[in-house]
Structures are given as C-alpha cells and as structure tokens.
Amino acid sequence: MDAKKPYVVAIIIQVIFTGMFVLIKAAFNQGFNTFVYVFYTQAAACLLLVPIAVLRERENIKSMSFRLLFKLFLCALLGNTFSINLLDVALKYTSATVQSTISNSKPVVTFFLALLLRMEVVKLRSSHGIAKVTGIVLCLAGVLVVAFFTGPALSPVNHHRAFHASHTSSDLTSRVTWIKGTFLKLLGDITWSLWIIFQAALLKEYPNRMLVTVTQCVFSTAQTFVVAVVAERDMTRWKLGLDISLLSILYTSFVVSGVSNYLIVWCMEMKGPVFLAIWFPLCFVLTMFCSSFFLGEVIHVGSILGGIFLTAGLYSVLWAKSKETMVEPCTEVNMTESAQEEEEERKPEENQRKVREEHEDDVPASAVEQV
C-alpha cells in the first residue's frame, strides 16, 4: 500500500488543479474582476499562513535583513503579482482547457530559461541533448497550434451548464482575444518559471521556506491590492456573495495553496520532481472533460492537437533529464574504475622497482664481505 501512495497523491494533485481551473473560469464567466480575484486569494492565503509563521518562526523573523526583504519584494512582484494576474487574464480570454493544456509547457519553459541563464547545458551530439531541443520545439509548436488553429468543434458533454454564466463563450472569445489570451498564458508561465529559478537561488541564501513563502505572500497581498484598486474603482464590484466566486476564492486559497502545496512537497520528496511532472497531462484530460461538462465549453480539435504536441514536448525533456542523470553516475563510475585499473597496473611496476633497488643495495654489501 505504501508503494502506491505517491501515485494516489499525484492523481489527487491533478484533480485539485482541475477543480481550480474550472472554478476560476466559472467565477470569471459570471463577470468577476480578475484583478480583484487575485487580491482576495492572496489575502486569504495570508490569513492562513501568517499566524502559522508567527508561531513557528518568531525568533527567525529578526534575522531577515532589509536586503533580503527587498529581494523577496521583487520575487513577490514577479511570481505572485505579475505572473498570477497574467494567468488569470489569460484564463478569462480563453478557456480552462487551454490553460491546463499550456501548463504542460512549464517544466520545458523552466528548462529553456535555465539554459539561457547557463544553469543547464545541452550536448547536441548526445541523444538526450537532441531530445531536449526537440521538446522545446514541440512545446512551441503546441502553443502555436492552440493559438492559430481552431479545427472542428466537439459538442459539449453536458448541454446544461452547472454554473451560470453572464455571457457565452462565443461572445467572450473572439479570434483576436483567443490568440491574445494564449500568448498571455505563455508569458505568465515564462514569468512563473523565472520566479522559480530566482526563488531557488534565494533559498540558497536564506534557506527558510516558511518565512520566504509567507513574506512573499504578505508583499503580494499589498501589491495586488494596489493593482486591483487601479483596475476596478467601482467598489460595488468588490462585493462577495454566497456564490461560485466565493467558493473559488476559498478553494484556491486553502485547498490549492494549502493542501496541494503540502502534497507536492511530499510527493517530490518521495519520488522526485520528474515523477510529479509526468502526471501533468492528466490535468489536461480531466479539465477538458470537466470544463465541457460543468461549463458547457466547446472543445476544438486544435486545442487537443496542441495538447498532444505540448505533452510530447514535456515527455521529451523529462526523458532527456532522466537519461542525463543516468549517464552522469555511469561516467563517474567509469572514471573510478579506470583509475583503479591504472593503480593496479602501477603496482607491479612499483614492486619490480623496489626489488631492483633492494638488489642493488645487496650487491655492494656482498662485495665488502668478500674483501
């Protein structure tokens, strides 16, 4: 049973993210402002995390310098404020299926940025190097297919929407808006990947995950509040009722930010990041079905074809990374074995040299005895 736990947890994580895409899209379909939504989710996450951080890390808070706080402020601006706002606007412009489809490119985008920053190396003469480049090309092709190729439409699984919408998907997503939303999603994933890279470097400088996470959450709450006030000055649009918008905010803040993050960390510690990334396409399949069933979204063949390209690119890069990690230990073992062989070859030569030296020392001694 313990051996099956990581697989069950990986599936639960994808189900949680599927629910997030569907609920957020349902809230936006009812006309809820995306920037106000981001502020509410960040504020709710703060209400959950700040008391825990104060109780657990009260003594370590004093060790945070102004320079570190400034870096955390910039990280929050990039990863939470800018990235999440971009992703939510992209979700409003497109569909839940498109968002989950392009999310498969996150590991590939992170690898590509690490390559540009010289944190990764590609050996084009090796099979895993070619696989990395192929994965990047396939992901780019998938995004272009989703953006520019619609294809035939598939009828919704359920023609009766579970969630009321203030406007239909056809009114919302004109062709230009669809293309804009697709590339906003890609830009949001790029900024999110940059945030992951910068945060990894920041954690090496200050390896306290709790304080780093909570401090960024506090900063992003203030930042998103400013953005929301500028974007939506009609305060009547800020009101929350007992509807899908409130459910979506609570779900994103507590279930996604709380439960799923804990499960992600546990799963990565048990099986590693590659194992978790392998399950990303499951979220695409589940979201495609649930958005069609609950939201009445029309799924186009172009989205499915783009998802196939993106999934192939993801698996190509993951295979290359796993192959690379297998090759590196093998080369180390080979180097060790060759060094041991050289030492073994040297031993007979050293023994022969010692014997000759002892023989040379014995010859003068015997000559003296004869005299």
Residue pairs with C-beta under 8 A, 6 or more apart in sequence:
5 270
6 267
6 270
6 271
6 275
9 263
9 266
9 267
10 267
10 271
10 275
10 276
10 278
10 279
11 279
11 282
12 263
13 260
13 263
13 264
13 267
13 276
13 279
14 279
14 280
14 282
14 283
14 286
15 286
16 255
16 256
16 259
16 260
16 263
17 100
17 103
17 256
17 260
17 283
17 287
18 100
18 283
18 286
18 287
18 290
19 251
19 255
19 290
20 251
20 252
20 255
20 256
21 91
21 96
21 99
21 100
21 283
21 287
21 291
22 96
22 287
22 290
22 291
22 294
22 295
23 244
23 247
23 248
23 251
23 252
24 37
24 88
24 91
24 96
24 248
24 252
25 91
25 92
25 95
25 96
25 99
25 291
25 295
26 163
26 165
26 244
26 248
26 294
26 295
27 37
27 244
27 245
27 248
27 249
28 34
28 37
28 88
28 91
28 92
29 163
29 165
29 166
29 167
29 169
29 172
29 295
30 163
30 164
30 165
30 166
30 243
30 244
30 245
31 166
31 167
32 245
33 228
33 231
33 232
33 237
33 238
34 85
34 88
34 89
34 91
34 92
35 85
35 88
35 224
35 227
35 228
35 231
35 232
36 228
36 231
36 232
36 237
36 238
37 88
37 245
37 248
37 249
38 81
38 84
38 85
38 88
38 224
38 227
38 228
39 221
39 224
39 225
39 227
39 228
40 240
40 249
40 253
41 84
41 249
41 252
41 253
41 257
42 80
42 217
42 220
42 221
42 224
43 221
43 225
44 249
44 250
44 253
44 254
45 217
45 221
45 253
45 257
45 258
46 214
46 217
46 218
46 221
48 253
48 254
48 257
48 258
49 213
49 214
49 217
49 257
50 214
50 217
50 218
52 210
52 214
53 210
53 211
53 214
54 61
56 210
57 208
57 210
57 211
60 208
60 211
61 211
64 206
64 211
64 215
68 205
68 206
69 215
71 202
72 202
72 212
72 215
72 216
72 219
73 219
75 195
75 198
75 199
75 202
75 216
76 215
76 216
76 217
76 219
76 220
76 223
77 219
77 220
77 223
78 191
78 194
78 195
78 198
79 191
79 192
79 194
79 195
79 196
79 198
79 199
79 216
79 220
80 195
80 216
80 217
80 219
80 220
80 223
80 224
81 220
81 223
81 224
81 227
82 191
83 188
83 191
83 192
83 195
84 188
84 220
84 224
85 224
85 227
86 184
86 185
86 187
86 188
86 191
87 99
87 184
87 185
87 188
87 189
87 192
89 181
89 184
90 99
90 181
90 182
90 184
90 185
90 188
91 99
91 181
91 185
92 172
92 181
93 172
93 173
93 177
93 178
93 180
93 181
93 184
94 173
94 178
94 181
94 182
94 185
95 169
95 173
95 291
95 297
95 303
96 287
96 290
96 291
96 295
96 297
97 284
97 287
97 288
97 291
97 292
97 297
97 299
97 303
98 146
98 181
98 182
98 185
98 303
99 185
99 287
100 283
100 284
100 286
100 287
100 288
101 142
101 146
101 284
101 303
101 306
101 307
101 310
102 142
102 143
102 146
102 182
102 185
102 186
102 189
102 306
102 310
103 189
103 280
103 283
103 284
104 139
104 142
104 280
104 281
104 284
104 307
104 310
104 311
104 313
104 314
105 139
105 142
105 143
105 186
105 189
105 310
105 313
105 314
106 189
106 192
106 193
106 280
107 277
107 280
107 314
107 317
107 318
108 135
108 136
108 139
108 313
108 314
108 317
109 139
109 186
109 189
109 190
109 193
110 193
110 196
110 197
111 120
111 132
111 135
111 136
111 317
111 321
112 136
113 190
113 193
113 194
113 197
114 120
114 197
115 121
115 122
117 197
119 197
122 129
122 132
122 133
123 129
124 130
124 133
126 327
127 323
128 319
128 320
128 321
128 323
128 324
128 327
129 320
131 316
131 317
131 319
131 320
131 323
132 316
132 317
132 320
132 321
134 313
134 316
135 312
135 313
135 314
135 315
135 316
135 317
135 320
136 313
136 317
137 313
138 309
138 310
138 312
138 313
138 316
139 309
139 310
139 313
139 314
140 313
141 309
141 313
142 306
142 307
142 308
142 309
142 310
142 311
142 312
142 313
143 182
143 183
143 186
143 306
143 310
144 306
145 302
145 305
145 306
145 309
146 182
146 302
146 303
146 306
146 307
147 178
147 179
147 182
147 183
148 179
149 302
149 305
149 306
150 300
150 301
150 302
151 300
151 301
151 302
151 305
152 300
152 301
153 298
153 299
153 300
153 301
154 292
154 298
154 299
154 300
154 301
155 298
156 292
156 293
156 296
156 297
156 298
156 299
157 289
157 292
157 293
158 292
158 293
158 294
158 296
159 296
160 296
161 294
161 295
161 296
162 293
162 294
162 295
163 244
163 294
163 295
165 295
165 296
169 295
169 296
169 297
169 298
170 298
173 181
199 212
202 212
203 209
203 212
206 212
228 238
232 238
240 246
240 249
264 276
267 275
267 276
268 275
268 276
274 318
274 321
274 322
277 314
277 318
278 315
278 318
280 311
280 314
281 307
281 311
281 314
284 307
284 311
288 299
288 303
288 304
288 307
291 297
291 299
292 298
292 299
